[in-house]
Structure formats: structure tokens, C-alpha cells
Amino acid sequence: MKNVNFINHENFVAYKRSHGQSLFRFPNGYGASVVCHAGSYGGNKGLYELAVLKYESDHPDDWVLTYDTPITDYVIGYLDTEEVLKVLSDIKALKNTPTAIGALKNITNSILPRGFKK
């Protein structure tokens, strides 16, 4: 399957060759996973599938798929390169809101005694 090299995008984080996955991270805590492979929506036509991510910490692999943004409530398939870039711009503009997991981490951290090792 084709893969446009998104490496020059200002918010590009990583390329996972095993999944054909490009990962993006924005200052608002959101990100995106972009794939194009035989199992992705549109992959058999050389088009992309995009999922919105929410990062839970500063670690590059600490993210979850999120389905509760104004962008989409699922994944977005059958995107060409220009459409991917437009959706990435829309994700970058989202306001930061904590996920349930992130909120639970914040609550847990606030009630643990100082010096307690997690």
C-alpha cells in the first residue's frame, strides 16, 4: 500500500513500519494515527484512515483512541493526502479536555501521599 511520507509535518512523532502507521502529537494533548494498508478504510484504494488520539502523559506511546471529539465519533476513512492534512489541522485546533483515564490519573495522583511510589 502507498504511504505518503508525513515525516516533514511539524507535529509528526513517529512512523511504525509494522503497522504502516504515522503518529502525530499536538500541543493541546490530542494527536492522530494515520494508516494506509489492506485492512484500513480506503487502504485498498490507496487512501488513508485517520483516528483521533488523546495523549495521557508526555510519553510518546501513552495515548488512547478517542471517539468523543467534534472531529469524529469513530475513525475517518477514505481520505486523500489533502484531506488528512485538513483533519490534522482541525485536531490541532481542538481545546484540551482530559479523558476519563487522564482524569482518574489526576485524581489518584492528588490523593496519594507524597513520596508514594506508583
C-alpha positions in Angstrom: 0.0 0.0 0.0 1.1 3.6 -0.6 2.4 5.7 2.2 2.9 9.4 1.8 5.9 10.5 3.9 4.4 12.7 6.6 7.8 13.0 8.3 8.1 16.7 7.4 4.8 17.6 9.1 5.6 19.8 12.1 3.7 17.6 14.5 4.9 14.2 13.2 6.0 12.0 16.1 6.8 8.5 14.7 6.4 6.0 11.9 5.6 2.5 12.9 6.6 0.4 9.9 5.0 -2.8 11.3 1.6 -1.1 11.1 2.3 1.4 8.3 1.2 4.0 10.9 2.2 7.6 11.1 1.7 9.2 14.5 1.1 12.9 15.3 1.0 14.9 18.5 -0.2 18.4 19.1 0.4 20.9 21.9 -3.3 20.5 23.0 -2.8 16.9 24.1 -4.5 15.4 21.0 -2.9 13.5 18.2 -3.7 11.3 15.2 -2.9 7.9 13.8 -2.8 7.7 10.0 -2.7 4.4 8.3 -2.9 3.0 4.7 -2.9 -0.8 4.5 -5.1 -3.6 3.2 -7.2 -3.6 6.4 -7.8 0.1 6.7 -10.8 2.0 5.4 -9.8 3.0 1.9 -6.4 1.3 2.0 -7.2 -0.9 -0.9 -7.7 2.3 -3.0 -4.5 3.9 -1.7 -6.5 6.2 0.6 -5.9 6.8 4.3 -7.7 6.1 7.6 -7.3 8.5 10.5 -8.1 8.1 14.1 -8.0 10.9 16.7 -5.8 10.2 19.7 -5.6 11.7 23.2 -2.2 11.6 24.9 -2.3 10.7 28.6 1.3 11.8 29.5 4.5 13.1 27.9 5.5 9.5 26.9 5.1 9.1 23.1 3.3 5.8 23.4 0.9 6.8 26.2 -2.2 7.5 24.1 -5.7 6.2 23.6 -8.1 6.4 20.7 -10.8 9.0 21.5 -14.2 8.9 20.0 -15.7 12.0 21.7 -14.4 14.9 19.8 -16.2 17.2 17.3 -13.9 15.8 14.6 -15.4 12.3 14.7 -17.0 9.6 16.9 -15.2 6.8 15.1 -12.3 6.7 12.6 -12.3 8.6 9.3 -11.6 6.5 6.3 -11.1 7.1 2.5 -9.1 10.3 2.9 -6.6 11.6 0.3 -3.5 13.4 1.4 -5.0 16.8 1.4 -8.0 15.6 3.5 -5.6 14.1 6.0 -3.7 17.4 6.3 -7.1 19.3 6.8 -8.2 16.9 9.6 -4.8 17.2 11.2 -5.2 21.0 11.3 -8.7 20.5 12.8 -7.3 18.3 15.5 -4.6 20.8 16.3 -7.3 23.4 16.9 -9.2 21.3 19.5 -9.4 22.5 23.1 -7.6 20.2 25.5 -10.0 18.2 27.7 -8.9 15.3 29.9 -10.1 11.8 29.1 -11.6 9.6 31.7 -8.2 7.8 32.1 -6.4 11.1 32.4 -8.9 12.4 34.9 -8.5 9.2 37.0 -4.7 9.6 37.0 -5.0 13.2 38.1 -7.4 12.2 41.0 -5.1 9.3 42.0 -2.0 11.5 42.0 -3.8 14.1 44.1 -4.8 11.7 46.9 -1.6 9.6 47.1 0.7 10.6 50.0 3.9 12.5 49.0 6.7 10.2 48.2 4.4 7.2 47.4 5.8 5.2 44.6 3.3 4.4 41.9 
